[in-house]
């Protein structure tokens, strides 16, 4: 397997600036010196943005696992990380009835809707609309799953702005590390 060293140059990152939040994600990965990423996401441009930033997207275990866009469900990102690695989980939280915006970006908008029984994620990208059912995971449940797998919560934010979450936020970005 070939490992590509992140260059992190201004030129590399400048090419990502028009690609919504994927540039924030790539910059964060570079700032943490990750060279490989195991990626599970619905963002159509993220794998390309990471590759352009010099980060290899791999199918095997990696030092960083990005489990984004409510893909946690019943899956287990914990088994894809190597020792001393990190797992980032991004998703929505169980919400009552209504429509909740979880991402509004330059080329993408995502809302979560709930009728009290089922929850759906609706994404608007470049004139298309995609709707998928999601299984929101309560933070307590996510933290317990991580703990059982040998991971501890390192930090939590509302999104890639890295602002601290508030109780009424319908989403989260959680960083876990091997214990």
N, C-alpha and C positions, 0 to 999 in steps of 0.2 A: 504494500500500500504506500502510495506517495503522500508525503505530508507537505503541504504548502505553507510556508511561513507567512503570517500576515504582514503585509507591507505597511498598512496604516498611513500611507502618505496622503497629503492633502488632495492630490490629484485623484487618487482612488476614491476618497470619500466625496469629493466634489461631484463625481459622476452619479452619486446616489441621491443627491439633494432633491431631485424632482420625483423621487420614488416613495413619497409618503413616509410612514414610520419605519420602513425597512432600513433607511439610513441610520436611524436612531439605534435600531437593533444591531446592525453591523458595527457601528461605532462602539457600542457597549461591549460586544464580543472582543473587539480589538483591544479596548482598554483593559480587559481582564486577561489578555495574552492567550486567548484560546486559539488553537490552530485547527482543531477539528470540532465539528458540531454534528450531533444526531438531531435531525429536525423533523418535527411533525407539525404541520401548519396548513391552513387554508389560504394563506397569503400567496398570491400567484408570483410575486417578484422576489420573495425573500431568498430563496436558494441562489438565484442569480446574483443578488446583491451581496450575499455572503461570499460567494465565489469570487466576485470582482474585487472584494476587499481582501482576498488572499486567504480566506478561511475555507477549508475543505468540508463539504457536506458529505457525511459518510452514512452507510447503512449499518456499520458495526458500532461497537461501544466507543464512546468519545469522552473527552474531558468536560464537555458541556452538552447537556441535553435540553433542547428547547421544545416544550410541549405546549403549543400555542393555540389560540382560537377555540377554546372549549373542547379540545380533543382529549382531555383527561378521562372523562366518562368512566368506563370500566378498565381502561388501559393502565399499564404500569411503566412509566418512564424510568423508574428506579433501576431496572435491570440493564439499561443501556448506557450507564455511566461507568467510567473507570474509577479506580481508587483516587481519592482526593479530588473528585470531580464535583460538578455543580448541575443542578436540575432547576430549570425555570419553568414554572407552570403559569399559564395565563388563561383566565376563564371568567365566566359569569358566576354569580352567586344565586342561590335560590331566591326568587323574587315573587311577590304576589302578582295579582292581576295588573295588566298594563303593558306599556311599551317603554323600554329603557334604552337610551343611547349608550353604547359602550365604546364606540370609536367613530370619530368624525375627523377625517383626514383630507388631504388635498385630492386624492383620487379614489377614496374608499369610505364608505359609511357602514356601520354595523349596529343593528339594534337587536335587542332580545325582547320577545313578547311572551306573555304568559296569560293563560286563561284561568289560572288557579290549579289546573291539573297537568297540563303539558307546557313545555317551554320550547320556543323556536328561536333560532338565530337567523336573522335576515341580513344579507350582505348585498350592498349596492356597489358594483365596480364597473366603471366604463360603460354605462348604459345597460348592464345586465343585473338581474336580481336572482340571488340564490337563497333558498330557504332550506334549512336542515333542522331536524329535531335535536335538541341538546339535553344533556343530563347535568344540570348544575350540581356542583359539589360544595357543600358547606365547608367553610374554612376549618372547622374543628375536625371534620371527616378527612379532609386533605392532609392536615397536620398529623393525624393519627396514622393514615396510610404511609406517610413519609417516615414516621417514627418506627413503624413496624418493619420498614425496609432498611432501617439503619441511617436515616437522614434526619437532620434537624433544620428547622426554619432559621435562615440567616437574615432575611429581610423580606419586607412586603411593601408594595406600592400600589397605587391605584392603576397605573399603566406605565408606558415607556417614558412618561414625563418624570418618573421617579418621585412624584408627590406622595406624601403619606396618605393612606386610605382614610376615609371617614365612614362611619357606620351606614350611611345611606347610599354609598357607592354600590352599583350593581355588578362590579367586576373587581378583579385583583390581578396582580403580578407578583408571584411568590418565588423567592430564591431559596433553595434547599442545598445543603452540603452533606457529604458523607460524615458520619460521626466517627 
